[in-house]
Amino acid sequence: ISFCLIVGAVFYFFEAFVRLFIPHCKKDVEGEIVLVTGAANGIGKLIAKELGHHGATLVLWDINSDALDKTAKELKQVLDVRVYAYTCDCSRRSEVYKVAELVKREVGDVSILVNNAGMVTGKYTFVEAPDNLVDRTLRVNVAAHFWTYKALLPAMLQRNHGHLVCVACHGALFAMNALADYCASKSAAVSFAESVALELLVLKKEGIKTTIVCPYLLNTKMFRGCQTKNLCSLPSFLPILDQRYVAKQIVDAILQEKMYLLLPSSLHFLVALKRYFRPLNSHACQTGHHLCELHWWHGSDGSLQGGSCTHYQLQKASAPTK
């Protein structure tokens, strides 16, 4: 098994290298059944809309029933595809299984799963953080991926056809102050996606692809006013990303079956800095973290805008409304 894992890792690295010079042909997702969690607002909504433009049947999950219904109606008006909405709290295993079974009966087998829902707590140091918020963060950001995979992956395995998408963030790559549980959960989500991808390779299920996304901060309402310490004070090194641009890049990565997508590209440099200079000098690896340091304050609209952060949710646990 160890030999197979090594071969699998070498294969993915070689594939990534080749794609630097030979772009992968974009696949056709017309008629594919796509399930997006945390789809009522923000990046989840935009990913669903973009995939809908490519002809995919959309299944929207979110915990916010009202917002989900509104989004579903909006997408039905602008897209010529089938759109289904289900309220579901993805952190609850039994609820995920129940709603997934309902989707299978009413829509069909999901062939593209986008695990996008997530939440994060701020303001507190880890010791000060309420246990219920820490637990909720882990259940939404990590455990939910377990349950959606358990519920939807078997059908993909039977057909050797599917795509698993993990929408994480730069917190999976770099530690952030007062967000220990969040960073740990995102790192776990990435490791989980990578591990299952290797399992699929060993099982010779090459028809099931994996895409792991780690974007920097987005210009959503929650991050309005966020500031970062950039390299040499150059905002272009780590810019706040436009959510529409990120959604298009994510869908493009899915269509090209890319394994990894880091946005902006400067994150690749910071990853290398962290990994390769750590053995030489602990201060060097801390430089990467310093460059990603955030200044947040809590705005009147509930968004994180710098200084000491307060509790907020990135996507309100993914749960759809029917």
C-alpha positions as CSV (number, residue, x, y, z in Angstrom):
1,I,0.0,0.0,0.0
2,S,2.8,2.4,0.8
3,F,4.3,1.8,-2.7
4,C,0.9,2.6,-4.2
5,L,0.6,5.8,-2.2
6,I,4.1,6.9,-3.3
7,V,3.3,6.1,-6.9
8,G,0.0,8.1,-6.5
9,A,1.8,11.1,-5.1
10,V,4.4,11.0,-7.9
11,F,1.6,10.8,-10.5
12,Y,-0.1,13.9,-9.1
13,F,3.1,15.9,-9.1
14,F,3.9,14.8,-12.6
15,E,0.4,15.6,-13.8
16,A,0.6,19.1,-12.2
17,F,4.0,19.7,-13.9
18,V,2.8,18.6,-17.3
19,R,-0.2,20.9,-17.0
20,L,2.0,23.9,-16.6
21,F,2.8,23.5,-20.3
22,I,-0.1,21.6,-21.7
23,P,-3.5,22.9,-20.5
24,H,-6.1,20.2,-19.7
25,C,-9.1,20.1,-22.0
26,K,-12.2,21.4,-20.2
27,K,-14.8,18.7,-19.5
28,D,-18.5,19.0,-20.3
29,V,-20.7,19.2,-17.2
30,E,-24.0,19.7,-19.0
31,G,-26.6,17.5,-17.3
32,E,-24.3,16.6,-14.4
33,I,-25.9,16.9,-11.0
34,V,-24.0,19.3,-8.9
35,L,-24.5,19.7,-5.1
36,V,-23.1,22.9,-3.5
37,T,-23.2,23.3,0.2
38,G,-23.5,26.8,1.7
39,A,-25.1,27.9,-1.5
40,A,-27.5,30.5,-0.3
41,N,-25.0,33.4,-0.3
42,G,-21.5,34.4,-1.2
43,I,-19.1,32.2,-3.0
44,G,-21.3,29.1,-2.8
45,K,-24.1,30.9,-4.7
46,L,-21.7,32.2,-7.3
47,I,-20.1,28.8,-7.8
48,A,-23.6,27.3,-8.3
49,K,-24.5,30.0,-10.8
50,E,-21.3,29.6,-12.8
51,L,-21.8,25.8,-13.0
52,G,-25.4,26.4,-14.0
53,H,-24.2,28.5,-16.9
54,H,-22.4,25.4,-18.1
55,G,-25.6,23.4,-18.1
56,A,-25.3,21.5,-14.8
57,T,-28.3,20.6,-12.8
58,L,-28.1,22.4,-9.4
59,V,-28.8,21.1,-6.0
60,L,-28.4,23.8,-3.4
61,W,-27.9,23.1,0.3
62,D,-27.8,25.7,3.1
63,I,-29.0,26.1,6.7
64,N,-30.6,29.5,6.0
65,S,-34.0,28.6,4.5
66,D,-35.1,32.1,3.6
67,A,-31.9,33.1,1.8
68,L,-31.8,29.7,0.1
69,D,-35.3,30.0,-1.3
70,K,-34.5,33.5,-2.6
71,T,-31.3,32.2,-4.3
72,A,-33.1,29.3,-5.8
73,K,-35.8,31.5,-7.3
74,E,-33.1,33.9,-8.6
75,L,-31.1,31.2,-10.3
76,K,-34.2,29.6,-11.9
77,Q,-35.0,33.0,-13.5
78,V,-31.5,33.5,-15.0
79,L,-30.5,29.9,-15.8
80,D,-32.0,27.4,-18.2
81,V,-31.3,24.4,-15.9
82,R,-33.1,22.5,-13.1
83,V,-32.5,24.0,-9.7
84,Y,-33.4,22.3,-6.4
85,A,-33.0,23.7,-2.9
86,Y,-32.9,21.8,0.4
87,T,-32.5,23.1,3.9
88,C,-29.8,21.0,5.6
89,D,-27.4,21.5,8.5
90,C,-24.3,19.7,7.2
91,S,-22.8,19.4,10.6
92,R,-25.5,16.9,11.6
93,R,-24.8,13.5,10.2
94,S,-28.3,12.2,10.3
95,E,-29.6,15.2,8.6
96,V,-27.0,15.0,5.8
97,Y,-27.9,11.3,5.2
98,K,-31.6,12.1,5.2
99,V,-31.5,15.0,2.8
100,A,-29.0,13.2,0.6
101,E,-31.4,10.3,0.2
102,L,-34.1,12.7,-0.6
103,V,-31.9,14.3,-3.3
104,K,-31.2,10.8,-4.8
105,R,-35.0,10.0,-5.0
106,E,-36.1,13.4,-6.4
107,V,-33.1,14.5,-8.5
108,G,-30.7,11.6,-9.0
109,D,-27.2,10.6,-8.1
110,V,-24.9,13.6,-7.4
111,S,-21.9,13.5,-9.7
112,I,-20.1,16.8,-8.5
113,L,-20.0,17.6,-4.8
114,V,-18.8,21.1,-3.8
115,N,-18.1,21.2,0.0
116,N,-18.2,24.9,0.4
117,A,-20.1,25.6,3.7
118,G,-18.0,26.7,6.6
119,M,-17.9,28.8,9.7
120,V,-15.2,30.6,11.8
121,T,-15.1,32.1,15.2
122,G,-12.9,35.1,16.1
123,K,-12.3,37.5,19.0
124,Y,-11.2,34.8,21.4
125,T,-7.9,33.1,22.0
126,F,-8.3,29.4,21.9
127,V,-8.4,29.0,25.7
128,E,-11.1,31.7,25.9
129,A,-13.2,30.4,23.0
130,P,-16.6,28.9,24.1
131,D,-16.6,25.1,23.8
132,N,-19.8,25.1,21.8
133,L,-18.3,27.4,19.1
134,V,-15.1,25.3,18.8
135,D,-17.2,22.2,18.5
136,R,-19.5,23.8,15.9
137,T,-16.5,25.0,13.8
138,L,-15.0,21.5,13.7
139,R,-18.4,19.9,12.9
140,V,-19.2,22.3,10.0
141,N,-15.7,22.6,8.6
142,V,-14.5,19.0,8.8
143,A,-17.1,16.5,10.0
144,A,-19.6,17.7,7.4
145,H,-17.2,16.7,4.7
146,F,-17.1,13.2,6.2
147,W,-20.8,12.8,6.0
148,T,-21.3,14.3,2.6
149,Y,-18.6,11.9,1.2
150,K,-20.2,9.0,3.0
151,A,-23.6,9.8,1.6
152,L,-22.7,10.7,-2.0
153,L,-19.4,9.0,-2.8
154,P,-20.8,5.4,-3.0
155,A,-22.8,6.2,-6.1
156,M,-19.8,7.8,-7.7
157,L,-17.7,4.7,-7.0
158,Q,-20.3,2.5,-8.7
159,R,-20.0,4.5,-11.9
160,N,-16.4,5.4,-11.5
161,H,-17.5,9.0,-12.3
162,G,-17.6,12.1,-10.2
163,H,-15.8,15.1,-8.8
164,L,-15.2,16.1,-5.2
165,V,-14.4,19.7,-4.5
166,C,-13.1,21.0,-1.2
167,V,-13.4,24.8,-0.7
168,A,-10.9,25.6,2.1
169,C,-8.9,28.8,2.5
170,H,-5.4,30.1,3.1
171,G,-6.0,29.3,6.8
172,A,-5.4,25.6,5.9
173,L,-1.8,26.6,4.9
174,F,-0.9,29.3,7.4
175,A,-1.8,29.8,11.1
176,M,-3.8,32.9,12.0
177,N,-4.0,34.6,15.4
178,A,-7.2,33.9,17.3
179,L,-8.4,31.4,14.7
180,A,-6.7,28.2,16.0
181,D,-9.8,26.0,15.7
182,Y,-10.6,27.4,12.2
183,C,-7.2,26.9,10.8
184,A,-7.0,23.4,12.3
185,S,-10.4,22.5,10.8
186,K,-9.5,23.8,7.3
187,S,-6.1,21.9,7.4
188,A,-8.0,18.8,8.4
189,A,-10.5,19.3,5.5
190,V,-7.6,19.6,3.0
191,S,-5.8,16.5,4.4
192,F,-9.1,14.5,4.3
193,A,-9.7,15.4,0.7
194,E,-6.1,14.5,-0.2
195,S,-6.3,11.1,1.6
196,V,-9.6,10.2,-0.1
197,A,-8.1,11.2,-3.4
198,L,-5.2,8.7,-2.8
199,E,-7.7,6.0,-1.8
200,L,-9.5,6.5,-5.1
201,L,-6.2,6.2,-7.0
202,V,-5.4,3.0,-5.2
203,L,-8.9,1.6,-5.9
204,K,-8.3,2.5,-9.6
205,K,-11.2,4.9,-9.6
206,E,-9.5,7.4,-11.9
207,G,-12.9,8.6,-13.1
208,I,-13.5,10.4,-9.8
209,K,-11.5,13.7,-9.6
210,T,-10.6,15.9,-6.6
211,T,-10.1,19.6,-6.5
212,I,-8.9,21.4,-3.4
213,V,-9.2,25.2,-3.3
214,C,-7.4,27.5,-0.9
215,P,-8.2,31.2,-1.6
216,Y,-7.2,34.2,0.3
217,L,-9.7,36.7,1.8
218,L,-12.7,37.5,-0.4
219,N,-14.6,40.8,-0.8
220,T,-17.7,39.4,0.8
221,K,-19.8,41.3,3.3
222,M,-18.1,39.5,6.2
223,F,-14.6,40.6,5.2
224,R,-15.5,44.2,4.2
225,G,-12.7,46.5,5.4
226,C,-10.2,43.7,6.2
227,Q,-6.6,44.7,6.0
228,T,-3.4,42.6,5.8
229,K,0.3,43.2,6.3
230,N,1.6,42.7,2.8
231,L,5.1,42.1,1.5
232,C,6.8,45.5,1.3
233,S,3.4,47.1,1.8
234,L,2.4,46.0,-1.7
235,P,-1.4,45.3,-1.7
236,S,-1.0,43.4,-5.0
237,F,1.0,40.6,-3.3
238,L,-1.9,39.5,-1.2
239,P,-5.0,41.3,-2.5
240,I,-8.5,41.0,-1.2
241,L,-10.0,38.8,-3.9
242,D,-13.2,39.5,-5.8
243,Q,-15.6,36.7,-5.1
244,R,-16.9,36.6,-8.7
245,Y,-13.4,36.1,-9.9
246,V,-12.7,33.4,-7.4
247,A,-15.9,31.6,-8.3
248,K,-15.0,31.6,-12.0
249,Q,-11.5,30.3,-11.1
250,I,-12.9,27.5,-9.0
251,V,-15.3,26.4,-11.8
252,D,-12.5,26.6,-14.3
253,A,-10.4,24.4,-12.0
254,I,-13.2,21.9,-11.9
255,L,-13.6,21.9,-15.7
256,Q,-9.9,21.4,-16.1
257,E,-9.8,18.8,-13.3
258,K,-7.1,20.5,-11.4
259,M,-6.0,19.0,-8.1
260,Y,-5.1,22.2,-6.4
261,L,-6.1,25.9,-6.8
262,L,-4.3,28.5,-4.6
263,L,-5.5,32.1,-5.0
264,P,-3.7,34.4,-5.5
265,S,-0.7,32.7,-7.0
266,S,1.6,34.4,-4.4
267,L,0.4,31.8,-1.9
268,H,2.6,29.3,-3.7
269,F,5.6,31.4,-2.8
270,L,4.6,31.6,0.8
271,V,4.0,27.9,1.0
272,A,7.5,27.3,-0.3
273,L,8.9,29.8,2.1
274,K,7.1,28.0,5.0
275,R,8.1,24.5,4.0
276,Y,11.6,24.8,2.8
277,F,13.1,27.4,5.1
278,R,11.6,26.1,8.4
279,P,14.5,23.6,8.9
280,L,17.0,26.3,8.5
281,N,15.6,29.1,10.5
282,S,12.3,29.3,12.5
283,H,12.2,33.0,11.8
284,A,12.0,32.4,8.1
285,C,8.9,30.3,8.3
286,Q,7.3,32.9,10.6
287,T,7.8,35.4,7.8
288,G,5.1,33.7,5.8
289,H,2.7,33.9,8.7
290,H,3.6,37.6,9.2
291,L,2.8,38.4,5.6
292,C,-0.7,36.9,6.0
293,E,-1.4,38.6,9.3
294,L,-4.8,40.2,9.4
295,H,-6.1,43.3,11.1
296,W,-9.8,42.9,11.7
297,W,-12.3,45.0,13.6
298,H,-16.0,44.3,14.1
299,G,-18.2,46.5,12.0
300,S,-21.7,47.6,12.8
301,D,-23.0,45.3,10.1
302,G,-21.5,42.3,11.8
303,S,-18.7,41.9,9.3
304,L,-15.1,41.4,10.3
305,Q,-13.3,44.6,9.6
306,G,-10.1,44.4,11.6
307,G,-8.6,44.5,15.2
308,S,-10.1,42.0,17.6
309,C,-12.5,39.8,15.8
310,T,-15.9,38.6,17.0
311,H,-17.8,35.4,16.3
312,Y,-19.1,35.2,12.7
313,Q,-19.9,32.6,10.2
314,L,-18.4,32.4,6.7
315,Q,-21.3,30.6,5.1
316,K,-23.7,29.6,7.9
317,A,-23.5,25.9,8.1
318,S,-24.6,24.5,4.8
319,A,-28.2,23.6,4.9
320,P,-30.7,23.7,2.1
321,T,-34.4,24.4,2.0
322,K,-36.8,22.5,-0.2
